[in-house]
Amino acid sequence: MEVILKKDVENLGFTDDIVEVKNGYGRNYLIPKGYAVLATASAKKMHAETMRQRAHRDAKLIDDAKLIAKTLEDVSLRIMSKTGDGIKLFGSVNNVQVSDALKEQGHDIDKKFISIEGRNVKRVGNYMAHIRLHRELIVDVPFEIYPDPDSIVKKPKKEEVVAEAENAEAKPQQDEVDFENAPKESIDDVLGLGNKKKQEVTESADEVTPDTEEPKEE
């Protein structure tokens, strides 16, 4: 359906623009909210008369818009955003961030006059913002989204992962004891039996020692 805008509507148009919208959006939102009226034949006739009366004033608005457009000719923007892998953004970048980036360079452009294809950008790269300074004048400003280096999660390279796994397999187990090849003494020591056996041997020797003294002659 066609409607005539009575107010500026973000990502749609300016006051007095005739735009095509979905029936539900027009009947359930734009018209009840007072943002637009249905573009009937009589409404279009009144709109045409209004536009003729505004022609002289619009000429001045167009001249002002051209001056602003001139200042935007050589502008290019860089917007830093957090990412997980250096490519996909945490969240998204839209006309709000573009408006803020323009303000940092001294260009005060309201976000409602800025549109981006798809509205939200979710990956790093180069894009174009369309700035509508007047219904008859739109300026394109390029912008680049680049990753915040502090937000990138560095993943180990495949070669590093393989090398680490090989080293883990080759590393001997320090806590293991080779009972099969270890000498007997070391087994006893490991089991805590070494000292006990030595004590038992000493005690046995004392018990069986013969009396070596010769009998005295009378």
VOGU-3710 file (C-alpha; in Angstrom, 3 decimals, decimal comma):
1> mevilkkdve> 0,000/0,000/0,000  1,038/3,624/-0,580  1,176/6,142/2,256  2,188/9,789/2,567  4,576/10,347/5,458  3,667/13,087/7,903  6,894/12,682/9,873  10,428/11,494/9,195  10,581/7,721/9,677  13,941/6,050/10,133
11> nlgftddive> 14,929/3,730/7,285  11,764/4,671/5,405  11,600/8,320/4,365  11,066/12,001/5,101  7,984/14,087/5,756  5,743/14,319/2,657  7,432/11,369/0,917  5,073/8,944/-0,801  6,305/5,438/-0,001  5,201/1,853/-0,541
21> vkngygrnyl> 4,858/-0,225/2,637  3,338/-3,530/3,701  -0,361/-3,332/4,563  0,098/-4,434/8,169  2,926/-1,959/8,797  0,895/0,896/7,351  -2,486/0,138/8,921  -1,265/-1,126/12,297  1,652/1,222/12,961  2,278/4,190/10,647
31> ipkgyavlat> -1,288/5,443/10,299  -2,446/4,886/13,929  0,732/6,554/15,231  0,202/9,596/13,006  3,371/8,984/11,002  1,494/8,670/7,719  -1,851/8,856/5,928  -3,209/6,593/3,253  -2,219/7,854/-0,194  -5,703/8,062/-1,709
41> asakkmhaet> -6,390/10,042/-4,891  -7,621/13,062/-2,915  -4,678/12,859/-0,495  -2,238/12,794/-3,420  -3,914/15,868/-4,950  -3,517/17,798/-1,698  0,047/16,534/-1,417  0,897/17,834/-4,907  -0,436/21,295/-4,022  1,566/21,298/-0,786
51> mrqrahrdak> 4,721/20,380/-2,648  4,219/23,243/-5,151  3,910/25,706/-2,301  7,049/24,310/-0,730  9,112/24,375/-3,922  10,787/27,713/-3,153  11,641/26,697/0,412  12,925/23,331/-0,763  15,326/25,067/-3,134  17,011/26,627/-0,102
61> liddakliak> 17,039/23,257/1,711  18,656/21,585/-1,285  21,372/24,249/-1,409  22,118/23,683/2,273  22,183/19,924/1,727  24,645/20,307/-1,136  27,011/22,214/1,104  26,899/19,389/3,656  27,375/16,839/0,886  30,498/18,692/-0,210
71> tledvslrim> 32,062/18,236/3,225  31,351/14,504/3,091  32,944/13,853/-0,295  36,331/12,696/1,030  35,123/11,169/4,291  35,839/7,543/5,068  35,206/5,954/8,436  36,902/3,242/10,470  34,888/1,587/13,218  36,532/-0,812/15,673
81> sktgdgiklf> 34,398/-3,636/17,008  34,939/-6,611/19,290  35,211/-10,002/17,608  35,811/-13,556/18,685  37,862/-14,842/15,780  38,850/-11,589/14,097  35,964/-11,797/11,598  32,556/-12,253/13,236  31,462/-9,389/15,479  30,161/-9,599/19,013
91> gsvnnvqvsd> 26,818/-7,928/18,323  26,579/-5,720/15,234  27,309/-2,294/13,750  24,434/-0,116/12,534  23,568/3,522/11,790  24,160/4,487/15,430  27,864/3,615/15,251  28,175/5,297/11,849  26,591/8,471/13,242  29,013/8,417/16,186
101> alkeqghdid> 31,993/7,932/13,861  30,862/10,902/11,750  30,542/13,083/14,854  34,127/12,228/15,798  35,156/13,801/12,482  32,996/16,871/13,018  29,917/15,866/10,977  26,721/15,966/13,037  24,382/13,665/11,088  21,374/12,214/12,894
111> kkfisiegrn> 21,185/8,409/12,750  17,685/8,544/11,232  19,189/10,014/8,061  21,684/7,145/7,757  20,887/3,758/6,265  22,958/0,626/5,735  22,044/-2,295/3,535  20,737/-5,008/5,843  20,609/-2,410/8,670  23,033/-4,407/10,844
121> vkrvgnymah> 26,565/-5,449/9,905  27,903/-8,535/11,708  31,319/-9,104/10,112  34,475/-7,083/9,621  35,001/-5,588/6,163  34,230/-2,594/3,980  30,692/-1,223/3,644  28,723/1,799/2,444  26,466/4,105/4,444  23,764/6,060/2,591
131> irlhrelivd> 23,196/9,503/4,072  19,997/11,182/2,969  20,446/14,928/3,318  17,273/15,686/1,362  14,678/13,657/-0,441  16,503/14,567/-3,646  20,075/14,259/-2,340  21,753/11,128/-0,943  25,482/10,864/-0,216  27,349/7,565/0,083
141> vpfeiypdpd> 30,078/7,368/2,725  32,354/4,301/2,875  33,238/2,775/6,210  35,444/-0,057/7,371  34,819/-2,291/10,355  38,007/-3,707/11,837  38,532/-6,028/14,834  39,550/-4,876/18,281  42,889/-6,732/18,692  42,311/-7,225/22,429
151> sivkkpkkee> 39,108/-9,172/21,765  40,553/-11,748/19,371  40,882/-15,229/20,901  44,118/-16,673/19,571  43,841/-20,382/18,766  46,947/-22,628/18,643  48,114/-23,593/15,181  47,528/-27,151/14,019  51,284/-27,860/14,019  51,553/-26,734/17,654
161> vvaeaenaea> 48,673/-28,988/18,729  50,231/-32,035/16,993  53,681/-31,359/18,486  52,225/-31,009/21,979  50,383/-34,328/21,633  53,549/-36,109/20,422  55,581/-34,734/23,314  52,952/-35,899/25,792  53,082/-39,444/24,371  56,892/-39,577/24,403
171> kpqqdevdfe> 57,277/-38,223/27,968  57,950/-41,043/30,494  55,647/-41,424/33,446  57,726/-40,318/36,406  55,483/-41,971/38,973  55,668/-45,455/37,418  58,096/-48,060/38,906  59,469/-50,853/36,719  59,165/-53,739/39,194  60,026/-56,347/36,595
181> napkesiddv> 63,471/-54,955/35,740  64,321/-53,307/39,061  66,919/-55,072/41,316  65,601/-56,884/44,370  67,037/-54,355/46,786  65,268/-51,484/45,083  61,958/-53,365/45,257  62,363/-53,872/48,946  63,264/-50,256/49,414  60,242/-49,156/47,406
191> lglgnkkkqe> 57,946/-51,336/49,482  59,531/-50,159/52,702  60,802/-53,649/53,598  64,564/-53,135/53,346  65,231/-51,999/56,888  62,851/-54,585/58,345  64,665/-57,505/56,656  68,064/-56,296/57,791  66,793/-56,150/61,382  65,407/-59,726/61,208
201> vtesadevtp> 68,731/-61,091/59,847  70,689/-59,472/62,690  68,378/-60,859/65,361  68,583/-64,419/63,902  72,385/-64,324/63,876  72,494/-63,433/67,568  70,256/-66,376/68,506  72,265/-69,114/66,742  75,813/-67,956/67,602  77,590/-70,949/69,364
211> dteepkee> 79,423/-70,583/72,689  83,061/-70,495/71,600  84,569/-70,460/75,101  86,622/-73,615/75,971  85,895/-75,441/79,259  88,360/-74,694/81,993  90,717/-77,509/83,173  90,508/-78,511/86,823
//
